[in-house]
Amino acid sequence: MNVRSGKNLDKRQPKVRTPNVSKMQEVVIDGKTSIFIDIDADPELARSRYLARLAAR
């Protein structure tokens, strides 16, 4: 705990940078799952990689 002259110093929250979704393309995996990938990326490759990771669980 940081204490200076009897006062607590507030801890700063880390700045979270979220990607700009308007610059990404949506890939629908199934009815309730979709992922966002870079515009230049291959949607079929992204879908197959996602499903492979899901199957590996």
mmCIF file of the N, C-alpha and C atoms, coordinates in Angstrom:
data_MODEL
# 
_entry.id   MODEL 
# 
loop_
_atom_site.group_PDB 
_atom_site.id 
_atom_site.type_symbol 
_atom_site.label_atom_id 
_atom_site.label_alt_id 
_atom_site.label_comp_id 
_atom_site.label_asym_id 
_atom_site.label_entity_id 
_atom_site.label_seq_id 
_atom_site.pdbx_PDB_ins_code 
_atom_site.Cartn_x 
_atom_site.Cartn_y 
_atom_site.Cartn_z 
_atom_site.occupancy 
_atom_site.B_iso_or_equiv 
_atom_site.pdbx_formal_charge 
_atom_site.auth_seq_id 
_atom_site.auth_comp_id 
_atom_site.auth_asym_id 
_atom_site.auth_atom_id 
_atom_site.pdbx_PDB_model_num 
ATOM 1   N N  . MET A 1 1  ? 0.840   -1.177  0.000   1.00 0.00 ? 1  MET A N  1 
ATOM 2   C CA . MET A 1 1  ? 0.000   0.000   0.000   1.00 0.00 ? 1  MET A CA 1 
ATOM 3   C C  . MET A 1 1  ? 0.881   1.234   0.000   1.00 0.00 ? 1  MET A C  1 
ATOM 4   N N  . ASN A 1 2  ? 0.624   2.125   -0.888  1.00 0.00 ? 2  ASN A N  1 
ATOM 5   C CA . ASN A 1 2  ? 1.386   3.357   -0.966  1.00 0.00 ? 2  ASN A CA 1 
ATOM 6   C C  . ASN A 1 2  ? 0.762   4.407   -0.052  1.00 0.00 ? 2  ASN A C  1 
ATOM 7   N N  . VAL A 1 3  ? 1.560   4.872   0.875   1.00 0.00 ? 3  VAL A N  1 
ATOM 8   C CA . VAL A 1 3  ? 1.063   5.889   1.794   1.00 0.00 ? 3  VAL A CA 1 
ATOM 9   C C  . VAL A 1 3  ? 2.090   7.005   1.861   1.00 0.00 ? 3  VAL A C  1 
ATOM 10  N N  . ARG A 1 4  ? 1.631   8.220   1.624   1.00 0.00 ? 4  ARG A N  1 
ATOM 11  C CA . ARG A 1 4  ? 2.482   9.398   1.781   1.00 0.00 ? 4  ARG A CA 1 
ATOM 12  C C  . ARG A 1 4  ? 1.743   10.399  2.642   1.00 0.00 ? 4  ARG A C  1 
ATOM 13  N N  . SER A 1 5  ? 2.337   10.782  3.686   1.00 0.00 ? 5  SER A N  1 
ATOM 14  C CA . SER A 1 5  ? 1.786   11.763  4.620   1.00 0.00 ? 5  SER A CA 1 
ATOM 15  C C  . SER A 1 5  ? 0.334   11.463  4.985   1.00 0.00 ? 5  SER A C  1 
ATOM 16  N N  . GLY A 1 6  ? 0.048   10.177  5.205   1.00 0.00 ? 6  GLY A N  1 
ATOM 17  C CA . GLY A 1 6  ? -1.270  9.787   5.679   1.00 0.00 ? 6  GLY A CA 1 
ATOM 18  C C  . GLY A 1 6  ? -2.342  9.684   4.618   1.00 0.00 ? 6  GLY A C  1 
ATOM 19  N N  . LYS A 1 7  ? -2.017  9.885   3.344   1.00 0.00 ? 7  LYS A N  1 
ATOM 20  C CA . LYS A 1 7  ? -3.023  9.806   2.280   1.00 0.00 ? 7  LYS A CA 1 
ATOM 21  C C  . LYS A 1 7  ? -2.753  8.580   1.408   1.00 0.00 ? 7  LYS A C  1 
ATOM 22  N N  . ASN A 1 8  ? -3.805  7.899   1.040   1.00 0.00 ? 8  ASN A N  1 
ATOM 23  C CA . ASN A 1 8  ? -3.670  6.771   0.115   1.00 0.00 ? 8  ASN A CA 1 
ATOM 24  C C  . ASN A 1 8  ? -3.573  7.310   -1.307  1.00 0.00 ? 8  ASN A C  1 
ATOM 25  N N  . LEU A 1 9  ? -2.646  6.775   -2.058  1.00 0.00 ? 9  LEU A N  1 
ATOM 26  C CA . LEU A 1 9  ? -2.540  7.155   -3.463  1.00 0.00 ? 9  LEU A CA 1 
ATOM 27  C C  . LEU A 1 9  ? -3.385  6.204   -4.292  1.00 0.00 ? 9  LEU A C  1 
ATOM 28  N N  . ASP A 1 10 ? -4.146  6.758   -5.193  1.00 0.00 ? 10 ASP A N  1 
ATOM 29  C CA . ASP A 1 10 ? -4.969  5.920   -6.064  1.00 0.00 ? 10 ASP A CA 1 
ATOM 30  C C  . ASP A 1 10 ? -4.081  5.206   -7.061  1.00 0.00 ? 10 ASP A C  1 
ATOM 31  N N  . LYS A 1 11 ? -4.366  3.937   -7.261  1.00 0.00 ? 11 LYS A N  1 
ATOM 32  C CA . LYS A 1 11 ? -3.635  3.185   -8.271  1.00 0.00 ? 11 LYS A CA 1 
ATOM 33  C C  . LYS A 1 11 ? -4.260  3.489   -9.618  1.00 0.00 ? 11 LYS A C  1 
ATOM 34  N N  . ARG A 1 12 ? -3.436  3.730   -10.594 1.00 0.00 ? 12 ARG A N  1 
ATOM 35  C CA . ARG A 1 12 ? -3.935  4.015   -11.931 1.00 0.00 ? 12 ARG A CA 1 
ATOM 36  C C  . ARG A 1 12 ? -4.288  2.718   -12.636 1.00 0.00 ? 12 ARG A C  1 
ATOM 37  N N  . GLN A 1 13 ? -5.418  2.748   -13.311 1.00 0.00 ? 13 GLN A N  1 
ATOM 38  C CA . GLN A 1 13 ? -5.833  1.603   -14.093 1.00 0.00 ? 13 GLN A CA 1 
ATOM 39  C C  . GLN A 1 13 ? -5.047  1.590   -15.397 1.00 0.00 ? 13 GLN A C  1 
ATOM 40  N N  . PRO A 1 14 ? -4.622  0.418   -15.855 1.00 0.00 ? 14 PRO A N  1 
ATOM 41  C CA . PRO A 1 14 ? -3.919  0.367   -17.139 1.00 0.00 ? 14 PRO A CA 1 
ATOM 42  C C  . PRO A 1 14 ? -4.874  0.763   -18.269 1.00 0.00 ? 14 PRO A C  1 
ATOM 43  N N  . LYS A 1 15 ? -4.337  1.448   -19.253 1.00 0.00 ? 15 LYS A N  1 
ATOM 44  C CA . LYS A 1 15 ? -5.162  1.853   -20.387 1.00 0.00 ? 15 LYS A CA 1 
ATOM 45  C C  . LYS A 1 15 ? -5.346  0.655   -21.313 1.00 0.00 ? 15 LYS A C  1 
ATOM 46  N N  . VAL A 1 16 ? -6.578  0.342   -21.591 1.00 0.00 ? 16 VAL A N  1 
ATOM 47  C CA . VAL A 1 16 ? -6.907  -0.791  -22.444 1.00 0.00 ? 16 VAL A CA 1 
ATOM 48  C C  . VAL A 1 16 ? -7.203  -0.265  -23.837 1.00 0.00 ? 16 VAL A C  1 
ATOM 49  N N  . ARG A 1 17 ? -6.500  -0.792  -24.812 1.00 0.00 ? 17 ARG A N  1 
ATOM 50  C CA . ARG A 1 17 ? -6.706  -0.377  -26.191 1.00 0.00 ? 17 ARG A CA 1 
ATOM 51  C C  . ARG A 1 17 ? -7.508  -1.462  -26.898 1.00 0.00 ? 17 ARG A C  1 
ATOM 52  N N  . THR A 1 18 ? -8.671  -1.103  -27.362 1.00 0.00 ? 18 THR A N  1 
ATOM 53  C CA . THR A 1 18 ? -9.502  -2.057  -28.077 1.00 0.00 ? 18 THR A CA 1 
ATOM 54  C C  . THR A 1 18 ? -9.318  -1.859  -29.576 1.00 0.00 ? 18 THR A C  1 
ATOM 55  N N  . PRO A 1 19 ? -9.382  -2.924  -30.335 1.00 0.00 ? 19 PRO A N  1 
ATOM 56  C CA . PRO A 1 19 ? -9.205  -2.786  -31.783 1.00 0.00 ? 19 PRO A CA 1 
ATOM 57  C C  . PRO A 1 19 ? -10.408 -2.067  -32.406 1.00 0.00 ? 19 PRO A C  1 
ATOM 58  N N  . ASN A 1 20 ? -10.163 -1.411  -33.510 1.00 0.00 ? 20 ASN A N  1 
ATOM 59  C CA . ASN A 1 20 ? -11.216 -0.724  -34.249 1.00 0.00 ? 20 ASN A CA 1 
ATOM 60  C C  . ASN A 1 20 ? -11.950 -1.761  -35.100 1.00 0.00 ? 20 ASN A C  1 
ATOM 61  N N  . VAL A 1 21 ? -13.142 -2.127  -34.676 1.00 0.00 ? 21 VAL A N  1 
ATOM 62  C CA . VAL A 1 21 ? -13.889 -3.202  -35.327 1.00 0.00 ? 21 VAL A CA 1 
ATOM 63  C C  . VAL A 1 21 ? -14.302 -2.805  -36.743 1.00 0.00 ? 21 VAL A C  1 
ATOM 64  N N  . SER A 1 22 ? -14.428 -1.520  -37.002 1.00 0.00 ? 22 SER A N  1 
ATOM 65  C CA . SER A 1 22 ? -14.821 -1.102  -38.344 1.00 0.00 ? 22 SER A CA 1 
ATOM 66  C C  . SER A 1 22 ? -13.728 -1.388  -39.371 1.00 0.00 ? 22 SER A C  1 
ATOM 67  N N  . LYS A 1 23 ? -12.498 -1.615  -38.905 1.00 0.00 ? 23 LYS A N  1 
ATOM 68  C CA . LYS A 1 23 ? -11.392 -1.932  -39.803 1.00 0.00 ? 23 LYS A CA 1 
ATOM 69  C C  . LYS A 1 23 ? -11.112 -3.431  -39.847 1.00 0.00 ? 23 LYS A C  1 
ATOM 70  N N  . MET A 1 24 ? -12.056 -4.236  -39.339 1.00 0.00 ? 24 MET A N  1 
ATOM 71  C CA . MET A 1 24 ? -11.896 -5.684  -39.315 1.00 0.00 ? 24 MET A CA 1 
ATOM 72  C C  . MET A 1 24 ? -13.095 -6.308  -40.012 1.00 0.00 ? 24 MET A C  1 
ATOM 73  N N  . GLN A 1 25 ? -12.957 -7.581  -40.381 1.00 0.00 ? 25 GLN A N  1 
ATOM 74  C CA . GLN A 1 25 ? -14.084 -8.284  -40.986 1.00 0.00 ? 25 GLN A CA 1 
ATOM 75  C C  . GLN A 1 25 ? -14.593 -9.344  -40.031 1.00 0.00 ? 25 GLN A C  1 
ATOM 76  N N  . GLU A 1 26 ? -15.893 -9.530  -40.033 1.00 0.00 ? 26 GLU A N  1 
ATOM 77  C CA . GLU A 1 26 ? -16.530 -10.497 -39.152 1.00 0.00 ? 26 GLU A CA 1 
ATOM 78  C C  . GLU A 1 26 ? -16.585 -11.853 -39.850 1.00 0.00 ? 26 GLU A C  1 
ATOM 79  N N  . VAL A 1 27 ? -16.233 -12.902 -39.101 1.00 0.00 ? 27 VAL A N  1 
ATOM 80  C CA . VAL A 1 27 ? -16.326 -14.272 -39.605 1.00 0.00 ? 27 VAL A CA 1 
ATOM 81  C C  . VAL A 1 27 ? -17.308 -15.009 -38.710 1.00 0.00 ? 27 VAL A C  1 
ATOM 82  N N  . VAL A 1 28 ? -18.393 -15.481 -39.288 1.00 0.00 ? 28 VAL A N  1 
ATOM 83  C CA . VAL A 1 28 ? -19.414 -16.194 -38.529 1.00 0.00 ? 28 VAL A CA 1 
ATOM 84  C C  . VAL A 1 28 ? -19.009 -17.653 -38.430 1.00 0.00 ? 28 VAL A C  1 
ATOM 85  N N  . ILE A 1 29 ? -18.849 -18.123 -37.187 1.00 0.00 ? 29 ILE A N  1 
ATOM 86  C CA . ILE A 1 29 ? -18.472 -19.521 -36.948 1.00 0.00 ? 29 ILE A CA 1 
ATOM 87  C C  . ILE A 1 29 ? -19.721 -20.390 -36.938 1.00 0.00 ? 29 ILE A C  1 
ATOM 88  N N  . ASP A 1 30 ? -20.693 -20.029 -36.127 1.00 0.00 ? 30 ASP A N  1 
ATOM 89  C CA . ASP A 1 30 ? -21.991 -20.695 -36.114 1.00 0.00 ? 30 ASP A CA 1 
ATOM 90  C C  . ASP A 1 30 ? -23.035 -19.643 -35.743 1.00 0.00 ? 30 ASP A C  1 
ATOM 91  N N  . GLY A 1 31 ? -24.232 -20.075 -35.407 1.00 0.00 ? 31 GLY A N  1 
ATOM 92  C CA . GLY A 1 31 ? -25.324 -19.145 -35.159 1.00 0.00 ? 31 GLY A CA 1 
ATOM 93  C C  . GLY A 1 31 ? -25.087 -18.156 -34.036 1.00 0.00 ? 31 GLY A C  1 
ATOM 94  N N  . LYS A 1 32 ? -24.309 -18.531 -33.039 1.00 0.00 ? 32 LYS A N  1 
ATOM 95  C CA . LYS A 1 32 ? -24.100 -17.628 -31.906 1.00 0.00 ? 32 LYS A CA 1 
ATOM 96  C C  . LYS A 1 32 ? -22.643 -17.241 -31.690 1.00 0.00 ? 32 LYS A C  1 
ATOM 97  N N  . THR A 1 33 ? -21.760 -17.635 -32.589 1.00 0.00 ? 33 THR A N  1 
ATOM 98  C CA . THR A 1 33 ? -20.344 -17.314 -32.449 1.00 0.00 ? 33 THR A CA 1 
ATOM 99  C C  . THR A 1 33 ? -19.830 -16.631 -33.704 1.00 0.00 ? 33 THR A C  1 
ATOM 100 N N  . SER A 1 34 ? -19.175 -15.492 -33.504 1.00 0.00 ? 34 SER A N  1 
ATOM 101 C CA . SER A 1 34 ? -18.501 -14.826 -34.612 1.00 0.00 ? 34 SER A CA 1 
ATOM 102 C C  . SER A 1 34 ? -17.210 -14.225 -34.086 1.00 0.00 ? 34 SER A C  1 
ATOM 103 N N  . ILE A 1 35 ? -16.209 -14.166 -34.945 1.00 0.00 ? 35 ILE A N  1 
ATOM 104 C CA . ILE A 1 35 ? -14.916 -13.600 -34.577 1.00 0.00 ? 35 ILE A CA 1 
ATOM 105 C C  . ILE A 1 35 ? -14.582 -12.495 -35.566 1.00 0.00 ? 35 ILE A C  1 
ATOM 106 N N  . PHE A 1 36 ? -13.704 -11.608 -35.161 1.00 0.00 ? 36 PHE A N  1 
ATOM 107 C CA . PHE A 1 36 ? -13.265 -10.525 -36.026 1.00 0.00 ? 36 PHE A CA 1 
ATOM 108 C C  . PHE A 1 36 ? -11.793 -10.716 -36.357 1.00 0.00 ? 36 PHE A C  1 
ATOM 109 N N  . ILE A 1 37 ? -11.479 -10.591 -37.632 1.00 0.00 ? 37 ILE A N  1 
ATOM 110 C CA . ILE A 1 37 ? -10.108 -10.765 -38.095 1.00 0.00 ? 37 ILE A CA 1 
ATOM 111 C C  . ILE A 1 37 ? -9.713  -9.565  -38.937 1.00 0.00 ? 37 ILE A C  1 
ATOM 112 N N  . ASP A 1 38 ? -8.442  -9.467  -39.243 1.00 0.00 ? 38 ASP A N  1 
ATOM 113 C CA . ASP A 1 38 ? -7.927  -8.394  -40.080 1.00 0.00 ? 38 ASP A CA 1 
ATOM 114 C C  . ASP A 1 38 ? -8.562  -8.480  -41.467 1.00 0.00 ? 38 ASP A C  1 
ATOM 115 N N  . ILE A 1 39 ? -8.728  -7.353  -42.098 1.00 0.00 ? 39 ILE A N  1 
ATOM 116 C CA . ILE A 1 39 ? -9.374  -7.316  -43.410 1.00 0.00 ? 39 ILE A CA 1 
ATOM 117 C C  . ILE A 1 39 ? -8.615  -8.150  -44.440 1.00 0.00 ? 39 ILE A C  1 
ATOM 118 N N  . ASP A 1 40 ? -7.291  -8.181  -44.344 1.00 0.00 ? 40 ASP A N  1 
ATOM 119 C CA . ASP A 1 40 ? -6.483  -8.919  -45.315 1.00 0.00 ? 40 ASP A CA 1 
ATOM 120 C C  . ASP A 1 40 ? -6.413  -10.422 -45.038 1.00 0.00 ? 40 ASP A C  1 
ATOM 121 N N  . ALA A 1 41 ? -6.884  -10.877 -43.877 1.00 0.00 ? 41 ALA A N  1 
ATOM 122 C CA . ALA A 1 41 ? -6.767  -12.285 -43.502 1.00 0.00 ? 41 ALA A CA 1 
ATOM 123 C C  . ALA A 1 41 ? -7.818  -13.130 -44.226 1.00 0.00 ? 41 ALA A C  1 
ATOM 124 N N  . ASP A 1 42 ? -7.531  -14.420 -44.324 1.00 0.00 ? 42 ASP A N  1 
ATOM 125 C CA . ASP A 1 42 ? -8.411  -15.372 -44.997 1.00 0.00 ? 42 ASP A CA 1 
ATOM 126 C C  . ASP A 1 42 ? -9.494  -15.861 -44.029 1.00 0.00 ? 42 ASP A C  1 
ATOM 127 N N  . PRO A 1 43 ? -10.774 -15.614 -44.315 1.00 0.00 ? 43 PRO A N  1 
ATOM 128 C CA . PRO A 1 43 ? -11.839 -16.026 -43.403 1.00 0.00 ? 43 PRO A CA 1 
ATOM 129 C C  . PRO A 1 43 ? -11.942 -17.539 -43.223 1.00 0.00 ? 43 PRO A C  1 
ATOM 130 N N  . GLU A 1 44 ? -11.738 -18.304 -44.275 1.00 0.00 ? 44 GLU A N  1 
ATOM 131 C CA . GLU A 1 44 ? -11.820 -19.767 -44.163 1.00 0.00 ? 44 GLU A CA 1 
ATOM 132 C C  . GLU A 1 44 ? -10.709 -20.316 -43.279 1.00 0.00 ? 44 GLU A C  1 
ATOM 133 N N  . LEU A 1 45 ? -9.513  -19.758 -43.406 1.00 0.00 ? 45 LEU A N  1 
ATOM 134 C CA . LEU A 1 45 ? -8.396  -20.175 -42.559 1.00 0.00 ? 45 LEU A CA 1 
ATOM 135 C C  . LEU A 1 45 ? -8.666  -19.819 -41.101 1.00 0.00 ? 45 LEU A C  1 
ATOM 136 N N  . ALA A 1 46 ? -9.203  -18.637 -40.865 1.00 0.00 ? 46 ALA A N  1 
ATOM 137 C CA . ALA A 1 46 ? -9.519  -18.214 -39.497 1.00 0.00 ? 46 ALA A CA 1 
ATOM 138 C C  . ALA A 1 46 ? -10.581 -19.118 -38.886 1.00 0.00 ? 46 ALA A C  1 
ATOM 139 N N  . ARG A 1 47 ? -11.612 -19.464 -39.675 1.00 0.00 ? 47 ARG A N  1 
ATOM 140 C CA . ARG A 1 47 ? -12.671 -20.345 -39.177 1.00 0.00 ? 47 ARG A CA 1 
ATOM 141 C C  . ARG A 1 47 ? -12.113 -21.718 -38.838 1.00 0.00 ? 47 ARG A C  1 
ATOM 142 N N  . SER A 1 48 ? -11.272 -22.277 -39.712 1.00 0.00 ? 48 SER A N  1 
ATOM 143 C CA . SER A 1 48 ? -10.720 -23.611 -39.456 1.00 0.00 ? 48 SER A CA 1 
ATOM 144 C C  . SER A 1 48 ? -9.772  -23.603 -38.255 1.00 0.00 ? 48 SER A C  1 
ATOM 145 N N  . ARG A 1 49 ? -8.992  -22.538 -38.098 1.00 0.00 ? 49 ARG A N  1 
ATOM 146 C CA . ARG A 1 49 ? -8.100  -22.436 -36.927 1.00 0.00 ? 49 ARG A CA 1 
ATOM 147 C C  . ARG A 1 49 ? -8.902  -22.332 -35.643 1.00 0.00 ? 49 ARG A C  1 
ATOM 148 N N  . TYR A 1 50 ? -9.993  -21.565 -35.669 1.00 0.00 ? 50 TYR A N  1 
ATOM 149 C CA . TYR A 1 50 ? -10.851 -21.435 -34.481 1.00 0.00 ? 50 TYR A CA 1 
ATOM 150 C C  . TYR A 1 50 ? -11.458 -22.787 -34.108 1.00 0.00 ? 50 TYR A C  1 
ATOM 151 N N  . LEU A 1 51 ? -11.981 -23.489 -35.098 1.00 0.00 ? 51 LEU A N  1 
ATOM 152 C CA . LEU A 1 51 ? -12.603 -24.790 -34.820 1.00 0.00 ? 51 LEU A CA 1 
ATOM 153 C C  . LEU A 1 51 ? -11.575 -25.809 -34.360 1.00 0.00 ? 51 LEU A C  1 
ATOM 154 N N  . ALA A 1 52 ? -10.342 -25.739 -34.870 1.00 0.00 ? 52 ALA A N  1 
ATOM 155 C CA . ALA A 1 52 ? -9.284  -26.664 -34.432 1.00 0.00 ? 52 ALA A CA 1 
ATOM 156 C C  . ALA A 1 52 ? -8.924  -26.402 -32.963 1.00 0.00 ? 52 ALA A C  1 
ATOM 157 N N  . ARG A 1 53 ? -8.840  -25.152 -32.587 1.00 0.00 ? 53 ARG A N  1 
ATOM 158 C CA . ARG A 1 53 ? -8.559  -24.828 -31.179 1.00 0.00 ? 53 ARG A CA 1 
ATOM 159 C C  . ARG A 1 53 ? -9.692  -25.263 -30.282 1.00 0.00 ? 53 ARG A C  1 
ATOM 160 N N  . LEU A 1 54 ? -10.924 -25.113 -30.760 1.00 0.00 ? 54 LEU A N  1 
ATOM 161 C CA . LEU A 1 54 ? -12.072 -25.517 -29.981 1.00 0.00 ? 54 LEU A CA 1 
ATOM 162 C C  . LEU A 1 54 ? -12.096 -27.030 -29.780 1.00 0.00 ? 54 LEU A C  1 
ATOM 163 N N  . ALA A 1 55 ? -11.722 -27.769 -30.807 1.00 0.00 ? 55 ALA A N  1 
ATOM 164 C CA . ALA A 1 55 ? -11.706 -29.234 -30.729 1.00 0.00 ? 55 ALA A CA 1 
ATOM 165 C C  . ALA A 1 55 ? -10.577 -29.748 -29.840 1.00 0.00 ? 55 ALA A C  1 
ATOM 166 N N  . ALA A 1 56 ? -9.507  -28.952 -29.709 1.00 0.00 ? 56 ALA A N  1 
ATOM 167 C CA . ALA A 1 56 ? -8.360  -29.381 -28.913 1.00 0.00 ? 56 ALA A CA 1 
ATOM 168 C C  . ALA A 1 56 ? -8.612  -29.275 -27.412 1.00 0.00 ? 56 ALA A C  1 
ATOM 169 N N  . ARG A 1 57 ? -9.675  -28.610 -27.026 1.00 0.00 ? 57 ARG A N  1 
ATOM 170 C CA . ARG A 1 57 ? -9.981  -28.471 -25.595 1.00 0.00 ? 57 ARG A CA 1 
ATOM 171 C C  . ARG A 1 57 ? -10.375 -29.754 -24.958 1.00 0.00 ? 57 ARG A C  1 
# 
